[in-house]
Amino acid sequence: MNAKFYRLRVTVAITYTRLKSTIYALSSGLGKCGVAVIRVSGPCASDAILNMTHLKHLPKSRKACLNKIIDPTTKEQLDNGLLLWFPGPKSFTGEDCCEFQVHGGRAVVTSVLNGLSKLSNFRPADPGEFTKRSFYNNKMDLTEVEGLADLIEADTEFQRKQALMQLEGALRQLYSSWRQYLLENLACVEAYIDFSETDNIEYLVLENVKENLEKLAKEIEMHLMDNRSGELLRDGVKVAIIGAPNTGKSSLLNSLCNREAAIVTDLPGTTRDPIQVPLDVFGYSVLLIDTAGIRSQTVNLIEDLGIKKSKVQAQSADMVILMIDAQYLLDVDNIDLWLQKYIENLKVQCVNCLVYVNKIDIVSDNQVVRLKKISQNSNWTMCFGSCKVNDGLTDMMKTFENYLQKLCGNPNFEHPRCTQARHRYCLLKALSNVQMYLEISKSKENIDVAAQHLRRATLNVGKITGHVSTEEMLNVIFSKFCIGK
């Protein structure tokens, strides 16, 4: 037997067998709590109710009832708890499900899980297996599965909103409509190939397909021209604070996170290793990074290594806050030219750069007014303040928020966006396939070859929602869930 076919058959058989078993897990998280929820799903879920309570019949569906929870073999009482019965397909997984809501002590939870393990055809759930069964039973598609995972992991309000929008099917509707549109146009092309010579299928059919696919290609291109805003919102924005030594980088970090996360002294070069602090900034997830001061003349090897790390952080950051001592600018007339030379001397790359002029408390008011005036004509976004006396921080934070909104967008007002690199990869391939079809189909004789690219475009869009999938890809996605979800 062909080895590849054998492996495929074994994989399918194992997957099918595992889906036929009944699974259970603690779904409310480990540790002591007031109430622990133990979830059961599978063809024998009703056995858990009939064997671990004194009930002779299944309770009313989707209604909580108080029962004594007992061991299925010894009949010893384990706890008093609430029981819920969810017959399939109207359940989270699409299968028969039940939940035991018991007291959250470790001993109680362990005893109930041990009781379930004694039942025939029951086994502990794998990570994400409840959600995986929901996918296999067409209760969710892959974008909704990923939305659920993102919702569980959401740390900020905008992350929650984007994840909830995805969980409720915003991306599924968009990508499924594109896939259906591709299928309809592919059917027209296939009809032309199969019947044009015998049934007088007009060449106008291909012209209509061409117009349709040009329109679709533009839609996909516009969808992809989002500068990864959905992914940045989901993953968080990496912001590096860089500048020369003793310009107030660590002081700014402490002010933004409202605690002494970094040591602050008057000695240049105090910070050596990057200090990372996760923050919720106006609903956006931000990883703020304080870096070592950058200068050409270093004191020792340790400082030199710290500066190299600073440049690496700046290179990989989504945004940079460039700290400048206000005293550096007192004699500057052309601030753009000065900043250009200053950044060249630092030898760093500043992408999405916010310039923060610090220490305005030690220069005169007239000098501050002058600096603000010449900065108005600058091509750089500049803020002025003093971390020492907390002056100007409110204005700086408002500018910071505008930057974050520009980078991540606002899920309250925007259409569904790519939230995963996987989506972007599949869409780029699908777009390339559509463009190849449009190019090759210019010659009527090559329509067979062009149609193959249209089929591939349909497959690539289908991979996003899970209409076309591989077991390996599914395992990667569902392994990110905790046990019990």
Helices and strands as residue ranges (DSSP letters): H 3-20, E 22-26, E 33-41, H 45-52, E 65-70, E 77-86, E 97-104, H 106-117, E 122-124, H 129-136, H 142-153, H 157-167, H 170-199, H 204-224, H 229-235, E 237-243, H 249-257, E 275-281, E 284-290, H 301-316, E 319-325, G 326-329, H 335-346, E 353-358, G 360-362, H 365-375, E 381-384, H 393-408, H 421-440, G 444-446, H 447-465, H 471-478
